[in-house]
């Protein structure tokens, strides 16, 4: 696996990022009664839902190393090859990560493959501004991720 971007830029990430309760509540609602969840592109685990069995899939060793001691297990892996058996979790979750995936269609197909009941994705469209999430919570994400969104166009699926 090549060195992920966040092995370079993710140092200190957990100290800088705090989950926004509005986002966490929407994610919890979207997951419904799912008891087991795979968090794809999990980062440090900021939006992993409490009270559920979560396994994180994250390509960056730097991000995995910053996960809280109380967080669920994490494995190194990528969205387009999730290292879980088919239909092995109730839900698959991806939070603010889709724009980093080299092949978002393959990643979503993998989420569908491993989830028994639902797929929950929180993402953003950099061409739609102003968006409260990028304006108020992650203002620098536009500059960081614009080159990625210029290469990949996400449409309806």
N, C-alpha and C positions, 0 to 999 in steps of 0.2 A: 504494500500500500504506500503510495507516495506521501510525502509530508503534507498533512492537511494545512490549509491556510491558518487555522486557529492555533496550530502549534507555534506559529510565529507571532500572531497578533493577540492571542488569547491569554497571555501572561497577566495575571492580576484581574482577570475578567470577573471572577466571583465576588471580589471586593467592590467592584464598580457597579454591577448590575443587581438590582433588586426587583423581584416580581411586582407587577402592578396588580393590585387586588381586582380591578375591573377585568383584566385579562384572565386572571386565575379563575374568577367566578364564571366567566363565559366558557372557559375550557371545561370546568367541572360540570356545568350544565350540559354541554355538548357530549361529554362522555357518558352522561346518564348513569345507569346502574352497572356499567362495566366494572368488574372487579380486578381484571388483569389487563395491563396496558403495556405496550411497547412504545417508548418515546424515541422516535427516529430523529437523529440530529440533535440529541439531547443537550449538548453543551454541558454546562455545570449543573443542570437539573432545575433551573429556576421555576419552571412551570409544571413540574411533575406533581400530579394530584395526590394529596394526602389521603390516607385511608384505603389505598388500593395497592395491589402488588404491581410494581413497575420494574421493568427491565429497560435500561437505557442502551441505545445503539448510537455510538459517537465515533467518528474517525480520528479525532484529535486526542492524543495521550495527555496533552497539556490541559485540555478541558476536563477530561476524566479525572485527572489528579486533583482538580479543584472542587470536586463534588463533596457535599457534606458527608460526614461519617454516617449519618443516619439515612442517607439516600440508599435506594435500592441498588442492585448490582448493575454494572455497566460493562459492555463489551465493545471492543473496537470493531467497527463495521461501517458500511456505507448504505445509503438508502436503496440503491438499485441492486443490492445483494444482502438483504436483511438476514442475519445468521440465526433464524428461528424456523421451526417447522411450520408448514401450512396450517392455518386455522388454530394456532397455538395460544392466542390471546383473545380476550373479548374485544379489545379496541386497539387501534394504532393511532398514535398522536404525532404530529409534526408542528412545531411552533417556531415561526420565524426562521425557517431553515430551507424551505423549498428553493429559494433563489440561489442557494449555494450548490445545489445538486447539478452535476453535469448532465444528467438525463432525468428531468422531473417526471416524465411519463413512466419510465421504468421504476422510479422510486414509488410513485403512487400505485403502480401495479403490484409492487412488492408489499405495500401496506395492505392492499386488498387481499393479497394471498395469505398473509399471516393473521389477519383479523377475522374472528368469527362473526362479529356483529356490526362494527362500525369503524369508520375512518374519520378522524377529526384533524383538520388542517387549518392553522391560523397563518395567513401570509399577507402580503401587501403588494400593491401595484405601484411601482415608483412613478408611473406616469399620471397617477391620480393624486393631486395635491390641492389643498393641504389636507392631510390625513392626521387626526389627532395622535395616533401612535407614533408616526415618524416626526411630527412637529413637536410634541410635548415630551415623549418618552425616549425616542431614539433618533435625535436629529442628525447624527453623523452617519446613520445607516444609508442615507441616500447617496452620499459621496462614496462610501465603501462599496456599495452593491450596484451602482449604476452600470459599471462595465459588464456585470453578469446579466442584468436584465436587458441590456442592449443585445446580447447574444442569444438569449432564450426568451421566447414569447410564450406565455402561458395563456391558453384559451380555454374554452369550455370543454369539459370532459365528463 
